[in-house]
Structures are given as structure tokens and as C-alpha cells.
């Protein structure tokens, strides 16, 4: 792992950008509620649930992108490659930590948003608890900020995972490759005549 692979960078960039686009799509397609008044009832009617599918799609693409980077680098802690001490290794550790933190926050925002959007869509009728007609019925919807936060943390995950990959490839000293090709003298293991 001496130099970064532009193919890996390109694949993870595309996967994470698709996840970012789907998260933004979930933001714009979240369920909207309208208050309907009948002769006897007041209830909330919700639009069709499109945001949940988009959020789950974003979740899956982000997961695959993260697994590609972590799988190829050995997740920094599980790799057999040794890393040179220095600035690149410190940056790799920082970007590794930030990548996982933003990844977990993004996944949680998208998962919770998809779940809440599904619940709001499926609960069509909402009556006042005490039956007092003076109470104003509130049609609850998923907050815009939930899917927006998921999209923002998806973008940060993209940024930190790419920077982690670049830093870890720079910190790799390639000792597993050099051990076979070094010009140092070796001891022969053949028997003496």
C-alpha cells in the first residue's frame, strides 16, 4: 500500500456522493401533512412515503463506501501493515476517528428519520386526547433538520474517509513488500557439504 489507488478513491467518492444525493432527496420528499375537517372529525392526512426508501438507500450506499475503505486499509487497527511514525500516521488516526464518528451519526439520522417518516405516514387519523374542540390539532411531521443532518454528516464521512485513506497510504512503509526485495545479504538455509 505505497501509493493511493485512484480507483478506490473514485469508487468510494461515487458511493458516498450517491448516499449524499439520496439523503438530500429524502429531505425534499419527506411526508407532508394536511389537516382535513369532516362533519364529525378532524384528522391529519399524510402524503405518500418516499423519503424512507431514499433514506434507507443512502444508508446502504454510505455503509458500502465505508466498508470499502476500511476493508482495504485493514481498519487501521487490524492491518498487518506497519506504519511509519510521524505526521501521516497521526493524521490517519485523527481522520479514522472522525470518519467513524460522522458515519455513525449519519447512519443514525437517516435510520431514525426513515422510521419516523414511516410512522407519521401510516398513522392517518389523529384525534384530540381530551375531546375539547378548542384544542388545535397538530399534524406532526419529521423535522427537516433530521434528514438535513444526515446529509451533512454523510458529506463529512465522505471527506474524512477519503482523507483517512490518503493519510494511511502515506503512513504505510511497505515493509511487507521490502522484506523480499531488499538488497541486504541473506543467510542461506541449505545444508553444508
C-alpha angles and dihedrals in degrees: 000000000000101000130022117262111236089205091061091046091050095047095049091044092054093045093049093044090052088051090050092050092048091050090052089048090053088053093056096040100048116134116276123205130216124192113237121196119203128180091267105016145046114206144160121248117198130206122243116293109249099139096068093060092046092049092050090049090052089049092053096046091048091049092051091048092051093047092051092055095041093044094053095046096043090243089280093266100055099044123113090213117103120226127217114242113246145074096321093055093048090049090048091054092047094047091044091055094044091047093055094043094052091042093055093045091049093048091049093049092050094044095047091044092051092048095047092046090054092049093049091049096049096046098075104164120056118177128189111264100227097033093237108149091209090068112098113230112233117208105213120217136176109272116251090230094065097065091035090055089049090053093047093050090045089058091047090050089053091051097045096043092051091048090047091052092050093046095047093050090050092048092050110102095195094229091154089061097041095052091074098039103041118123093225118125115263134207115245115232095204121117122258117251 
